Amino acid sequence: MACLEVSKEIKNVEEQEECTLDGTVDRHGGPAIRGRSGQWIAGIIILLNQGLATLAFFGVGVNLVLFLTRVLQQNNADAANNVSKWTGTVYIFSLVGAFLSDSYWGRYKTCGVFQVIFVVGLGSLSLASYIFLLKPRGCSDGQTPCGPHSSMVMGLFYLSIYLIALGYGGYQPNIATFGADQFDEEDPKEGHSKVAFFSYFYLALNLGSLFSNTILGYVEDEGMWAVGFWASTGSAFAGLVLFLVGTPRYRHFKPTGNPLSRFCQVVVAATKKWKADISSDEDELYDTDGKACSNNVGRKILHTQGFKFLDRAAFITPRDLDNKKQGLYNPWRLCPITQVEEVKCILRLLPIWLCTIIYSVVFTQMASLFVEQGAAMKTTISNFRIPAASMSSFDIVSVAIFIFFSRRVLDPLVGRIRKGNHKGLTELQRMGIGLVIAIIAMVSAGIVECYRLKYAQKDCKHCEGSSSLSIFWQIPQYAFIGASEVFMYVGQLEFFNAQAPDGLKSFGSALCMTSISLGNYVSSLLLSMVMKISTQDHMPGWVPGNLNKGHLDRFYFLLAGLTTLDLVVYVACAKWYKCIKLEGKGDQDEEAYDYKV
């Protein structure tokens, strides 16, 4: 009996001292011990950090369009365009953060540095608003105009909000990937937790914005902008402290060097051999020994068909054999097959990524035109006024409901129906469903706008609340957007993280955010084009300052049509897509099945 107890104790010690299998290290650079690092302790800290940072960001972003119209006296179209450009810049900066993380700093340092920039930007905005922008006192409540403001004050304002854009943008893609790093996908139990983490991550993001959209949204809508901005600053600072507290527990992947040089090496090497006759024999392609490739970019990627021209970079010519005999190696002439496949992976991801941009055009309307539409509806219940921006709370509730529905009901149901696939819907299928629901959301918003115009006062001077149609008729369009997010954005996070090579995981997450970025820019461009065309012959246009004289419904229906065309292209691209094949990662046939449409 004593021997049995000793045996159990030895087994428990061995499990606690077991290293992770995915190559992660601890903060000292040694192999990460499974029982002492990562898993849900680190994951929960990161989820809380994400919630606090999101609360801070949306404390500024959710009502920024109203701040621009009420405090800075911009018209509706200019304010919506400026918010779209600012939001787009946030997500463009995600590429900067991803590049620094994957190449040089690693995800932990990158998250820490950009969170500091984020806090500085929020503090600067709070000070600028309290001291300079909110003059005279009591302005910005929708009744008393603010200003005018000097060019120096306006410069300080724009510097502050773009510091916020830089900080949050550089932090966001890395914190998602850093959280996923805490789970070893080579371990079955932790691999399942890693998939679940992305759903909880998106839920934490939405719960953080829930407080912003309700409490902070109401505070700012009442004209207490400085209070709302200071609350956002405090939340961001608390998130930074919490992130640093978890330092001893985190697992890390080492940065792998500049990916741009690796990409260029493949293209140059393939171009140099464009006249070479290569056979279909994979044995003639250059490969490295061992599981990890020579460039330290993670696990070895197996050769796949397609993009045959790039295979020339790994084709071994007589000149390469001579160089090898002399102990010479030129990475600009001969690249290992893993490096070639890394480039192929990114090229295969790009068409899928491009198809997600139109969805982001739909998504960005929630922070701009949905708010302006809601402000022109009946926003009062008795003596209580509902801030238009707070309606996005229904989007958040919808996200929470559909995350539970997707993970607990839909995926198990699909798994039982298919019998051979316990994972339920694939990421590509979920993204397609997200596009379908986005179309329904735009049609719903257009129908609501038709009825809002029917009950609106056409010649109002201050048109907030000028329609007798209740703002609660916006609930369906917000709920549909929330449902589409669960399928599209959670699916994107999982898909790009799983399909990006080990040395480009942060870049995979940044692709999701850059899709949102370009969606904002495309939205701004599309709105400008629509206004230029629709204001000809002295017409007020589809989205004028007075929405009661415009046709916002037509703009919503236009977006529904564009999203329908995008869905058709997306299905074709998804059918063409081939998944990444990693050496030693389970059954590749099953993996390939998981990415069929």
N, C-alpha and C positions, 0 to 999 in steps of 0.2 A: 504493500500500500504506500509506504514511504517512497519507494522507487517511482511509483506512478505520479506522486505529487511532485517529486523532483523533476521528472520528465516533463510535466505540464509547465512548471516554472521555467525550465530551459526553453521550451517551445515559445512561451510568451515573451521571453527576453529576445529570442531570435526574431520574432515578428516585430518587436519594437525597434530592433536594430537593423531591420531589413531596409535596403536602399530602394529608391524608386527606380523604375525601369525605363523611364522616358528621357533620362539624361539631365534632370533638374539638379541644381546644387543649392546648398544653404548660403547664408550671407557671407560665410568665410571662404566660399569657393569649393568646399568639399562636397561629396555626394550627399544628396538630401536623404535623411532618415525618415522612412515612411511614418513611423509612429510619433515623431517629434516635430513634424513640419506639415504645412499645407492642410489639406482636407477642409472640413466644414468650419473649423475654428478660424482659420485664415479667410475662408470664403465668406463667412458671416461678417467679419470685420470689413472686408472689401464691399460687401453689399450695403452695410450701414454707411460707409464712406461715400458710396455712389449715391445713396438716397440724400445725404446732406448736401453734397455738391450739386445734385440736380435741383434740390429745393432752392439753393442759392442762385443757380443759373436762371431758372424759370421765374424766380422772384423779380428778375430784371426783364427777361424776354417775353413773359406772358402779356405784360401790359405796355411793352415798349411802343407799340403802334399808337396807343392812347397818349403816352408821354410825349410823343412827337407831335401829335395834333393839338393837345391841350397846353403843353408847356412851351414847346418850340414853334407852335402855330403853323405846322405844315398841313397841307390838304390831304385828303384821304388817299389819293393815288400816290403822291410822293411819299407819304408815311409808309404805305404798304410796300412800295418799292425799296425804301431804305431798310425796312425790317427784313425783307427778303435778302437784300445784299449783305446785311450784317450777319444774318443766320447762315447764309452761304459761306461767308468768310470764316465763321466758327468752324465749319466742317472742312474747309480747305486746309486750315491749320492742323487738322488731324493727320494729314499727310506728312507735315513737318515732324509732329510727335512720333509717328510711326517710323519714319526714316531714322531719327535719332535713336529710337529704342532698339530697332532691329540691328542697326549698324554699329553703334558706339556705346550708348549709355546703359542699355538694358531697360526693362520695363519699370523696375522699382525707382531708379533715379529719375527717369523721365516723368513718371507720375508725380514724384515729389517736387521737382523743379517747376513744372507747369501749374501745380496747385498753388505754389507760392505766388506765381504771376497772377493767377486767378484772384487770390485774396487781395493783392495789391490793386488790381483793377477795380474790384468791388469797393474797396475802401476809398479810392480816388473818386469814383462815381458818387458815393454817398456824401463825401465832403463837397464836391462840386455842386451837387443838387441842394444841399443844405445852405451853403454859403452864397452861391451865385445864381443858380437857375430859378429857384422858387421865390422870385421877387416880382411884385410885392407879396408880403405874407398873406396867405389865404388864397392865392391864385391856384390854378390848375384843378379846381374842383368841377370844371365843366362850365362854370358861370363867369368867373373872373379871369381875364386873360393875363398871361405872364409876359415879361419881357419889356422892351427889346433886350437882346443879349449881344455883348461885344464878340468880335471874332476870336479874342483870346479865350473867353468863356466857352464858346462853341468848340474851339480847338481842344480844350481840356475835356469837354464832354465826349467828343469823338475819340480822343486818346484813351479815355477810361473804358468806353464800351468795347473798343478794339483790343485793349489789354485783356478784358474779360473774354473776348473771342479767342485770343491767342492762348490764354491759360486753359480755358475749358476745352477748346478744340484739341490742343496737344495732349491733354490728360485723358480725354474720353475713350479713344480707341485702345489705349494702353491699359486702362484699368479693366476693361472687359477681358482682354487677353491675359492680363496678369492674374485675374480671378480664375480663369480657366487653367492657368499654369499650376494652380494649387491642387489639381486633380490629375493623377497619373492615368492616362488613357490606355496604357498597356495592362493595367489592373482592371479586371471586369467590374468590380464594385465601384472603384473610383471613376472608371470610364462612364458608368451610368450616372454618377453624380455630376460629372462634367457636363453632360448633355442637359441635365436638370438645371445646372447653374445658369445657363443662358436665359432660361425662362424666368428664374428668380431675379436675375440681373435686370431684365427689362421690367419686371414687376417693381423692383426697388426704384428704378428710374421713374416710373409712373407714380408710385406712392410719394416720392419726394416732390414731384411736381404737383401732387394733389393739394398739399398744404399751400404751395405758392398760388395755385389757381383759386383757392377758396379764401383763406385767411389773408394772405398777402395781397391777393387780387382785390379783395374788398377794401383793405386799408389804403392801397394805392388809388383805387377808384374814387375814394372819398377825398383825395387830394393830399394824403399823408405819404408822399413819395419818399421823403428822406427816411421815415421810419421803416418803410418796406425795404429800402436799399440797405440800411444798417442791419436789419434782420438777416438779409441775404449774406452780408459780410460775415456776421457772427456764425451763421450756419457753415459757410465755406471754411472758416478758421477751425471750427470744431471738427469738421471732416478731415482736415489736414492733420490735426493732433491725433485723432483716432487712427489714421493711416500710419503715422509714425510709431504709435504704440504697438502695432502688430508686427513691427520689423523683425523681431527674433523668430517669428513663426513662418515667415514667407519662404516659398520655394522660388528659385530663379532659373531662367534659361540664359546662358551667356550670349551676349551680342555676337553676331556672325560676320561683321564687316560690311562694307558698302555693297549693296546688291546691284547698284547700277553698273559697277565695273564687271561683275559676274555676267550680267545681261549682255553688256557690250562685248565681252570676250567671246561669248557664244556666237553672236551675230558676226563679228569680225572673223572668227575661225571658220565659220560656215561659208562666209563669202570668199575667203582665200581658197577654199576647196570646191568652188562652184562647178568647176569642170571635171572634178574627180568622178569616176564611175564607182558607185557604192552598191553593194549587194544587200539582200534582205537578211543576211546572216548577222545576228546580233553579236556573235563572238568577235566580229571585226570592229566592234565599237569599244572605245576606251572606257574602262571602268576601274574603280579603286578597290582595294582589298578591305575587308572589314565592313561592319555595319554602317559606320559613319563615313562620310565622304571626306576627301582630303581638304576641301575648302571649309571644313567645320560648319557646314550649313545644316546639320542634323542628320536624320536617318536617310538611308539610301533610297532613292526613288527608282522604281523599275521602269524599263523602257516601254513606251507605248507607241502605237501607230499614229500617223498624222504628223503634219508639219515636217515632212520628210527632209526638207531643205536644211533644217536645223540639225538633223542627225549627222550632217557632214562635219560639224564641229567636233564630234566624237569619233569620226572615222579615222582609223590609223593608216596613214600612208607610208610608203617606204622611207620618206624623209623623216617621219616621226619615229620610225624604228631605229634609224641611224642616230637620231638625237638621243633616244633612250639608251642605246649602247654606249654613248659618250657621257651619259649621266646628265643630259640636258633636258629641261622641260620648259616649254613656252606656253603659258596658259592662253595666249592670244592666237595660238595655232591649233592646240589640242585641248579639249575640255572633257572632263568625265561625264558619263551619261546622266548622272544625277543633276549636274549643273545644266545640261541641255533640257532635261525634263522639267527643271525649275522654271525655265523660260516658257516651255509649253504650257505648264499649269496656269501661269498668269495670262497667257494668250487665250486659253480656253475660258478663263473666268470673265474676261472683258465683255463678250457679248451678253452674258447673263447680267453683268453689272450695268451695262448701258440700258438694258430693258427696265431696270429699277428706277431710272431717273424720272420718268413720267409719273410713276407712282408718287415720288417725292414731291412733284409739282402739286398733286392732289393733297398730300399730307400738309404741305406748308400753308394751305388756305386756312387751316384751323387757327393759325396764329395771326392771321391778317384779315382776310375778307369775311371769315365766319364771325370775327369779333365786331367788325364794322356793320355787318348785317344784323347781328344781335342787338347792337346799340341803337339801331333804328326801329326796333320792335318794342312792344310793351314790356318793360322791365320791372314793373312794380307789382307787389302783392300787398294790398292794404297800403301802409306807409313805408314798407320796406322795399328798397331798390336792389335788384340783382345785378351785380357787375357783369357786363357781357362776356368778359374774359373768363369768368368763373364757370361758364357753361362747359368749358373743356374738362371739368370734373367728371362729366358723364362719359367722356372719352376714357378717362382713367379707370372708372368703375367698369366700363366695358372691357378694357384690357385685362383687369383682374379676373373678371368672370370668364373670359374666353381663354386665358392661360390655364385656369383650372379645368375648363371644359375640354380644351385640346389635349392636355396631359392625362387627365383622369378618365375621360369618357371617349373622346374621338379616337385617340391613338390606340388604346386597348381594343376598341370595337373594330377598327380597321385591321389590327393585328390578328384578331380572331377570324375575321372574314378571309384574310389572305392565308392564314395558317402558317405559311412558311416565313412570314416577315413580322417579327414581334415588335418592330420599331414603329409601326403605324405608318402614317403619311411621311413621304420623303420630304427633304427640305425644298426641293424644286416644286413638288406638288403644293406644298403649303404656300410658297411664294405666288404660285399661279392663282390659288384661291384668294390670296390677299388682293390681287389685281381685280378679280371679279367683284369682291365686296367693295373695293374703292369705286368702281363704276356705279354700283348701287348707291353709295354715299353721295356722289356728285348729282345723280338724278334726284335723290331725296332733297338735297340742298336747293336744287333748281326749282323743284315743285314748291317748297316752302317759300322761296323768294317770289314766285308768281302770286301766291296768296298774300304775302306781306305787301306787295305793291297794290293788290286789290283793295286793301284796307288802309292805305297810307294817305297822308295829307301831302299833296303835290307841292304846294307853295309855302312850305314851312321855312323859317329862317334858321332855327336851331332844331335839327331834324332827329335828335336823339329821342327815342320813344314816340316817334311820329306816326307809327302804325299801331292799330288796335290789336293786331295779331300778337299773341303771347310769345315771349322768347322761348317758352318751353317746347314750342313746335320745332326747335332746333335739336332737340334730344336725339331723334333718329339719325340725323347726319353725323353727330358726334359719336353715337354708339357704333355706327357702321365703320367710321374711321378707326375707332378703337379695336374693333374686331379684325379689321384688315391689317392693323399694325402687328397683332399677335402672329398672324400667318406670314406677313411679309418681312417685318424687321427681325423677329426672333428667328425665323427661317434663314434670313440673310446672315445673322451673326453665327449661327451654327454652320451654315454652308461654307461661308468664306473662311472660317476658322479651321474647319475640317479639311478643306480643299487647298488651302495655301500651304506651301512648303514650310518646313520647320523654321527656316531662317527668315520667313516673311509673315509670321503669324499676326504681328501688329498691323502690317500692311493689309492683311485680309480684313481685319476689323475696320481699318481706315477706309476701305472701299465702301463699307456700309455708310459711313458718315459722309464720304465724298459724294455718294449718290444723293444724300439729302442736300448737300451743298449745291450741287449742280441743279437739283430740283428747284432750289430757291432762285438761282440765277435764271433758269429757264422760265420760272414763274414770272419773275420781274420783266424779262424780255417779252414774254407772251402778253403780259398785261400792257406793256408799253405799245406793242404792235396793235393790240385790240383797240386801245384808246386812240391811237393815231388814225386808224381806219374808221372807227365808229364816230369820231368827232368831225368828220368831213361834212361840208354843207351846213356848218354852224349847228350841228347836232350836239346834244350834251354828252354823248358817248355811253358805253355800257357801264362804266364805273366812275361816275362823276362825283364831285364833292357832296351833292345832294343825291343820295341813292334812290330817292323817290322819283327822280327824273331820268334814271338810267335803266339798264337791263342787266343787272347782275346775274339773273337767271340764265341768260344766254351764255355768259361766260362759264357758268357751272356746266351747262349742257355741252359746251365746246370741250371742256376737260373730260367729260364722260366719253365723248367720241374719240378723243385722242388716246385715252386709256384703253378703249376697246381695240384700236389699231395696235397699240403696244402689246396687248395680251396675245394677239395673233402672232406677232414677231417673237414674243417670249416663248411661246409653245414650240415654235420651230427651233429656236436656239437651245432650249432645254432638251429636245429630242436629239440634237446633235452632240451634246456635251458628253465627254468621257471623264471619268473620275480619276483622281490621283491614285497611284499604286505604290504603296510603301512596303519595303522589304520586311517580312516578319509580322505584318499587322493583320492578323486574322485571315479569314478566307476572302480572297479578293473577288471571287464570283459573287459572294453575298454583298460585299462592299459595293461592287458595280451595280447590283440590283437596287441598292439603297438610293441610287441617283438616277434611276429611270423616272420618266414622267408618268 
